[in-house]
Amino acid sequence: MRRHKVLRLKEDFWLINSNRSRVKRFTKNKQNKDKFFEYMFIDSGKIVGVLGREAPLMTTREELKVDTARDVWEKLIAQGWRRTKPVWDES
């Protein structure tokens, strides 16, 4: 049985790698037009200054089906990534 409690579709979720140099934000695509599948964005960023004082440099954005995004989340957790508080605003 797969556990998918980690990614509820109501809010953003953030991960940071073990050496605190990269972050990922998982967020629902609220403007999705697909009637059969829900999608999430995975934004990746590189920490360029002091975490919390400067926003990370956004490097990539992927759009994946929710199940695929959950798989990515679980793989990152297995690699040592951990949940963290939001590190950049929506702006």
C-alpha positions as CSV (number, residue, x, y, z in Angstrom):
1,M,0.0,0.0,0.0
2,R,1.4,3.4,-1.0
3,R,1.3,6.2,1.5
4,H,0.5,9.6,0.1
5,K,-0.3,11.7,3.1
6,V,2.8,13.9,2.4
7,L,1.3,15.7,-0.6
8,R,-2.2,17.0,0.1
9,L,-3.2,19.3,-2.7
10,K,-4.2,22.3,-0.5
11,E,-0.9,24.0,0.0
12,D,2.8,24.3,-1.0
13,F,5.3,21.8,0.3
14,W,9.0,22.5,0.5
15,L,12.1,20.3,0.7
16,I,15.7,21.1,1.3
17,N,18.7,18.9,0.6
18,S,21.0,17.7,3.3
19,N,23.8,20.2,2.7
20,R,21.2,23.0,2.5
21,S,22.3,24.2,-1.0
22,R,19.1,23.4,-3.0
23,V,15.3,23.6,-2.4
24,K,12.2,22.3,-4.1
25,R,8.7,23.6,-3.9
26,F,5.8,21.3,-4.7
27,T,2.5,23.2,-5.5
28,K,-0.8,22.3,-7.2
29,N,-1.4,23.7,-10.6
30,K,-4.6,25.5,-9.8
31,Q,-5.2,26.5,-13.5
32,N,-5.1,22.9,-14.8
33,K,-7.6,22.3,-17.6
34,D,-7.3,18.5,-17.7
35,K,-10.5,17.0,-16.6
36,F,-9.0,13.6,-15.7
37,F,-5.7,14.3,-13.9
38,E,-4.4,16.8,-11.4
39,Y,-1.0,18.3,-11.9
40,M,1.7,19.8,-9.6
41,F,4.5,22.1,-10.3
42,I,8.0,21.3,-8.8
43,D,10.1,24.4,-8.7
44,S,13.8,24.0,-8.0
45,G,16.1,26.6,-6.6
46,K,19.7,27.1,-5.6
47,I,20.6,28.8,-2.4
48,V,22.9,31.7,-3.3
49,G,23.1,33.6,0.0
50,V,22.1,33.0,3.5
51,L,19.0,30.9,3.7
52,G,16.1,33.0,5.0
53,R,17.7,36.3,4.1
54,E,17.7,36.0,0.4
55,A,15.4,34.0,-1.9
56,P,17.0,31.1,-3.7
57,L,17.7,31.4,-7.4
58,M,14.9,29.6,-9.1
59,T,16.5,27.2,-11.7
60,T,13.7,25.0,-13.1
61,R,10.0,24.3,-13.1
62,E,8.4,21.0,-14.0
63,E,4.7,20.1,-14.3
64,L,3.9,16.5,-13.4
65,K,0.8,14.5,-12.7
66,V,0.2,14.3,-8.9
67,D,1.1,10.6,-8.7
68,T,4.4,11.2,-10.4
69,A,5.1,14.3,-8.2
70,R,4.5,12.1,-5.1
71,D,7.0,9.5,-6.4
72,V,9.6,12.3,-6.9
73,W,8.8,13.5,-3.3
74,E,9.4,10.0,-1.9
75,K,12.6,9.5,-3.8
76,L,14.0,12.9,-2.6
77,I,13.1,12.0,1.0
78,A,14.9,8.7,0.6
79,Q,17.9,10.6,-0.6
80,G,18.1,12.7,2.5
81,W,16.0,15.7,1.6
82,R,13.8,17.1,4.5
83,R,10.7,19.3,4.8
84,T,11.4,23.0,5.4
85,K,9.5,26.2,5.7
86,P,8.8,28.3,2.6
87,V,11.9,30.0,1.3
88,W,10.5,32.3,-1.4
89,D,7.3,34.1,-2.0
90,E,4.9,33.5,-4.8
91,S,5.8,36.8,-6.4
